[in-house]
């Protein structure tokens, strides 16, 4: 029997500036009824995109975005 695929997943991207520097915090959950967890933080667009790509790849593969 294959593992159950989560019914959905949510990723929240928070963006702010700290003394002019970009800050990004990504929070995610793969259990829409469960708690969210911090996926990671980044200080630039490329870093944030890398975190999103890693999470999306895990979700698309049927795993938990970690």
C-alpha positions in Angstrom: 0.0 0.0 0.0 1.4 3.4 -0.9 1.5 6.3 1.6 -1.4 8.7 1.6 -0.8 11.9 -0.3 -1.6 15.0 1.7 -4.8 16.7 0.5 -3.0 20.0 0.1 -0.2 22.1 1.3 0.2 25.8 2.2 3.3 28.0 2.0 3.3 31.5 3.5 6.0 34.0 2.4 6.6 37.0 4.7 8.8 39.7 3.4 10.1 42.8 5.2 13.1 45.1 5.2 15.5 45.3 8.1 17.6 48.5 7.9 17.2 48.4 4.1 18.0 44.7 3.7 15.5 42.2 2.4 14.4 39.5 4.8 12.1 36.6 3.9 10.6 33.9 6.2 8.8 30.9 4.7 6.3 29.0 6.8 4.7 25.8 5.5 2.3 23.0 6.4 1.5 19.9 4.5 -1.3 19.1 6.9 -4.1 21.6 6.5 -5.4 20.8 9.9 -2.1 20.8 11.7 0.4 23.4 12.8 2.8 25.2 10.4 6.5 25.2 10.8 9.3 27.5 9.6 10.6 26.3 6.4 13.5 28.7 6.3 14.7 32.3 6.2 16.5 34.1 3.4 18.2 37.4 2.9 17.7 37.6 -0.9 15.4 36.7 -3.7 17.6 33.8 -4.9 17.7 32.2 -1.4 13.9 32.5 -1.1 13.4 30.9 -4.5 15.7 28.0 -3.6 13.6 27.4 -0.5 10.4 27.5 -2.4 11.8 25.2 -5.1 12.9 22.6 -2.5 9.5 22.7 -0.8 7.5 22.4 -4.0 9.7 19.5 -5.2 9.0 17.6 -2.0 5.3 18.3 -2.2 5.1 17.3 -5.9 6.9 14.1 -5.1 4.2 13.3 -2.5 6.5 13.8 0.4 6.3 16.4 3.2 7.9 19.7 2.4 10.7 19.8 4.8 
